[in-house]
Amino acid sequence: MRYDNQKILQDENKTRYLNRIEYPVIPVRDTDLFIQGQYGKRLDNLAFEYYGDVQLWWIIARANPECQSNGSMYMNPNKEYRIPQNISSILAEFEELND
């Protein structure tokens, strides 16, 4: 699930490896929601709640780099999180970067 969107490449020695994924910068917009972090809640849960797709957790993580610690999926209850609402442009840029 975590690597579903990655392409498997092969070098000249037939060694297989995952292609590196690039993520777009997500600017603050007037339509963004701001929520308080909740103990025990994860970014993939938020992605499902707001976008209907757990695999879009990276949008919330990318929009809130200052809130993440050690790559954890769990929210920090002491932080405010930004939830981008218009994700179509974010997804289009993601596709363009990783085409």
Stockholm file with secondary structure:
# STOCKHOLM 1.0

chainA/1-99         MRYDNQKILQDENKTRYLNRIEYPVIPVRDTDLFIQGQYGKRLDNLAFEYYGDVQLWWIIARANPECQSNGSMYMNPNKEYRIPQNISSILAEFEELND
#=GR chainA/1-99 SS CTTTTCCEEECTTCCEEECCCCCCCCCCCTTCEEEECCTTCBHHHHHHHHHSCGGGHHHHHHHCGGGCCTTCSBCCTTSEEEECSCCHHHHHHHHHHTC
#=GC SS_cons        CTTTTCCEEECTTCCEEECCCCCCCCCCCTTCEEEECCTTCBHHHHHHHHHSCGGGHHHHHHHCGGGCCTTCSBCCTTSEEEECSCCHHHHHHHHHHTC
//
